[in-house]
Amino acid sequence: MPRIHFQQQLAELKDKLLAMAALAQQGVDSAIDAYLQRDQTLCLYVKQNETAINTAQRELDEMAYELLAKEQPMAIDLRFILAVIKINGDLERIGDQSLGIARRTRDIMKTEDYELPVDYSAMGECAGRMIRTAILSLLEGDARIADSVREMDDEIDRMNRAAQADLLKLIQDKPQYTQQAMNGMMVSRSLERIADHAANIATDVIFWIRGADVRHQLSLSMD
């Protein structure tokens, strides 16, 4: 009976993590839409959503640490709880980055509108796809799906490098739009960081399932 109860607690922990992941995904989608549409209402929603994510993070951490202390799990159950704690942190940081995009959007709305030479819609789609796939790998407990998330990271890295270069050139060619370009550079960087956190989540799923630490295996390809 105690073992059954423990497995039920693990299932509840996973459900709470998936609910938090859904909040993080909503925050990213709304932040991107807020930026593309210059929507103040969506910016406010992202801020409220980030507050909800912070609350969920505290509750999840408390539950996970309590399970570690009381149940002293072994093997794959221990790895799962440790992965939950790390994934929880990455989801909270995704919320922070989404809020950063919303803040940049508000700043942009105070300046003259200028179409920047960056496909933020494509960057947002890439980051969003990585989060959705990482969450799916967690839901299914499938390390192969998690592998595919880590492979996607190179794509958005390339997009961010191109965006930074194009926006720097814009500043040099049209310095009157420096403020817009600087905000655009920060939005691009935030999307790249969101993708990094999605890759981290995938890495933690791999650790949970395979017991393998693959954090630095892609370091050569990213140089």
C-alpha positions as CSV (number, residue, x, y, z in Angstrom):
1,M,0.0,0.0,0.0
2,P,2.8,2.6,0.8
3,R,4.3,1.9,-2.6
4,I,1.0,2.5,-4.4
5,H,0.6,5.8,-2.5
6,F,4.1,6.8,-3.6
7,Q,3.4,6.1,-7.2
8,Q,0.2,8.2,-6.9
9,Q,2.2,11.0,-5.5
10,L,4.7,10.8,-8.4
11,A,1.7,10.9,-10.9
12,E,0.4,14.0,-9.1
13,L,3.8,15.6,-9.3
14,K,4.0,14.9,-13.0
15,D,0.4,16.3,-13.5
16,K,1.4,19.5,-11.7
17,L,4.5,19.8,-13.8
18,L,2.6,19.4,-17.0
19,A,0.1,22.0,-15.9
20,M,3.0,24.4,-15.2
21,A,4.4,23.6,-18.6
22,A,1.1,24.5,-20.2
23,L,1.3,27.9,-18.4
24,A,4.8,28.5,-19.7
25,Q,3.7,27.6,-23.2
26,Q,0.8,30.0,-23.0
27,G,3.2,32.7,-21.8
28,V,5.5,32.3,-24.7
29,D,2.7,32.2,-27.3
30,S,1.1,35.3,-25.8
31,A,4.4,37.2,-25.6
32,I,5.1,36.5,-29.2
33,D,1.6,37.6,-30.2
34,A,1.9,40.7,-28.0
35,Y,5.1,41.7,-29.8
36,L,3.8,40.9,-33.3
37,Q,0.5,42.7,-32.7
38,R,1.8,45.4,-30.4
39,D,-1.0,44.4,-28.0
40,Q,-0.9,46.0,-24.5
41,T,-3.6,43.6,-23.2
42,L,-1.6,40.6,-24.1
43,C,1.4,42.1,-22.4
44,L,-0.6,42.4,-19.2
45,Y,-1.7,38.7,-19.6
46,V,1.9,37.6,-19.8
47,K,2.7,39.4,-16.6
48,Q,-0.2,37.8,-14.8
49,N,0.7,34.4,-16.3
50,E,4.3,34.8,-15.0
51,T,3.0,35.4,-11.5
52,A,1.0,32.2,-11.7
53,I,4.1,30.3,-12.9
54,N,6.1,31.6,-9.9
55,T,3.4,30.3,-7.6
56,A,3.3,26.9,-9.3
57,Q,7.1,26.7,-9.1
58,R,7.1,27.1,-5.3
59,E,4.4,24.5,-4.8
60,L,6.1,22.0,-7.1
61,D,9.5,22.4,-5.4
62,E,7.9,22.0,-2.0
63,M,6.1,18.8,-3.1
64,A,9.2,17.4,-4.8
65,Y,11.6,18.0,-1.9
66,E,9.0,16.6,0.5
67,L,8.9,13.4,-1.5
68,L,12.7,13.2,-1.5
69,A,12.8,13.6,2.2
70,K,10.0,11.3,3.2
71,E,10.2,8.5,0.6
72,Q,14.0,8.4,-0.1
73,P,13.3,7.1,-3.7
74,M,15.8,5.0,-5.6
75,A,16.9,4.6,-9.3
76,I,14.4,5.9,-11.9
77,D,12.0,7.4,-9.3
78,L,14.9,9.4,-7.8
79,R,15.9,10.5,-11.2
80,F,12.4,11.5,-12.0
81,I,12.0,13.7,-8.9
82,L,15.4,15.3,-9.6
83,A,14.4,16.0,-13.2
84,V,11.1,17.5,-12.1
85,I,13.0,20.0,-9.8
86,K,15.3,21.0,-12.7
87,I,12.5,21.2,-15.3
88,N,10.5,23.3,-12.8
89,G,13.3,25.8,-12.8
90,D,13.6,26.0,-16.6
91,L,9.8,26.5,-16.9
92,E,10.0,29.4,-14.4
93,R,12.8,30.9,-16.5
94,I,10.7,30.5,-19.6
95,G,8.1,32.6,-17.8
96,D,10.7,35.2,-17.0
97,Q,11.9,35.4,-20.7
98,S,8.3,35.7,-21.9
99,L,7.8,38.6,-19.4
100,G,11.0,40.2,-20.8
101,I,9.5,40.1,-24.3
102,A,6.3,41.7,-23.0
103,R,8.3,44.5,-21.4
104,R,10.3,45.1,-24.6
105,T,7.0,45.2,-26.5
106,R,5.7,48.0,-24.2
107,D,9.0,49.9,-24.7
108,I,8.7,49.5,-28.5
109,M,5.1,50.8,-28.4
110,K,6.5,54.1,-27.0
111,T,8.7,54.6,-30.1
112,E,8.1,55.2,-33.8
113,D,7.0,51.8,-35.3
114,Y,9.6,50.4,-37.7
115,E,9.6,47.0,-39.3
116,L,12.8,45.3,-38.3
117,P,14.6,42.9,-40.7
118,V,13.9,39.8,-38.5
119,D,11.3,37.1,-38.9
120,Y,10.2,37.0,-35.2
121,S,7.2,34.9,-36.2
122,A,9.5,32.1,-37.4
123,M,11.7,32.4,-34.4
124,G,8.6,32.2,-32.1
125,E,7.3,29.2,-34.0
126,C,10.7,27.4,-33.6
127,A,10.9,28.2,-29.9
128,G,7.2,27.2,-29.4
129,R,7.8,23.9,-31.3
130,M,10.7,23.1,-29.1
131,I,8.7,23.7,-25.9
132,R,5.7,21.6,-27.2
133,T,8.0,18.7,-28.2
134,A,9.9,18.9,-24.9
135,I,6.6,18.7,-23.0
136,L,5.5,15.8,-25.2
137,S,8.7,13.9,-24.4
138,L,7.9,14.5,-20.7
139,L,4.3,13.4,-21.1
140,E,5.2,10.2,-23.0
141,G,8.4,9.5,-21.1
142,D,10.1,9.2,-24.5
143,A,13.9,10.0,-24.7
144,R,13.8,9.8,-28.5
145,I,11.4,12.7,-28.7
146,A,13.6,14.6,-26.3
147,D,16.6,13.9,-28.6
148,S,14.8,15.7,-31.4
149,V,14.3,18.8,-29.2
150,R,18.0,19.1,-28.7
151,E,18.6,18.8,-32.4
152,M,16.2,21.8,-33.1
153,D,18.3,24.1,-30.9
154,D,20.9,24.8,-33.6
155,E,18.2,26.2,-35.9
156,I,17.1,29.0,-33.5
157,D,20.7,29.7,-32.6
158,R,21.4,30.4,-36.3
159,M,18.3,32.6,-36.4
160,N,19.4,34.6,-33.4
161,R,22.9,35.1,-34.8
162,A,21.5,36.4,-38.0
163,A,19.0,38.7,-36.2
164,Q,21.8,40.2,-34.1
165,A,23.9,40.8,-37.2
166,D,21.1,42.3,-39.2
167,L,20.0,44.6,-36.3
168,L,23.5,45.7,-35.7
169,K,23.8,46.7,-39.4
170,L,20.5,48.6,-39.1
171,I,21.9,50.6,-36.2
172,Q,25.0,51.4,-38.3
173,D,22.9,52.3,-41.4
174,K,20.0,54.0,-39.7
175,P,21.0,55.2,-36.2
176,Q,17.7,57.0,-35.8
177,Y,16.2,53.5,-35.2
178,T,18.7,52.4,-32.6
179,Q,16.2,52.1,-29.8
180,Q,13.9,49.9,-31.9
181,A,16.8,47.7,-33.0
182,M,18.1,47.3,-29.5
183,N,14.7,46.2,-28.2
184,G,14.5,43.9,-31.2
185,M,17.9,42.4,-30.3
186,M,16.6,41.7,-26.8
187,V,13.5,40.0,-28.1
188,S,15.5,37.8,-30.3
189,R,17.8,36.9,-27.5
190,S,14.9,36.1,-25.2
191,L,13.5,33.7,-27.8
192,E,16.9,32.0,-28.1
193,R,17.0,31.7,-24.3
194,I,13.5,30.2,-24.3
195,A,14.7,27.6,-26.8
196,D,17.7,26.9,-24.6
197,H,15.4,26.2,-21.6
198,A,13.3,23.8,-23.8
199,A,16.5,22.0,-24.7
200,N,17.4,21.8,-21.0
201,I,14.0,20.2,-20.3
202,A,14.6,17.6,-23.0
203,T,18.0,16.9,-21.5
204,D,16.4,16.3,-18.1
205,V,13.9,13.9,-19.7
206,I,16.8,12.0,-21.1
207,F,18.4,11.9,-17.7
208,W,15.2,10.6,-16.2
209,I,14.6,7.8,-18.7
210,R,18.1,6.7,-19.6
211,G,20.1,7.8,-16.5
212,A,22.5,9.6,-18.9
213,D,23.9,13.1,-18.6
214,V,24.0,14.6,-22.1
215,R,24.3,18.2,-21.2
216,H,27.5,18.9,-23.0
217,Q,27.3,16.5,-26.0
218,L,26.3,19.2,-28.4
219,S,29.0,21.7,-27.3
220,L,31.2,21.1,-30.4
221,S,28.5,21.7,-32.9
222,M,27.4,24.9,-31.2
223,D,30.9,26.6,-31.4
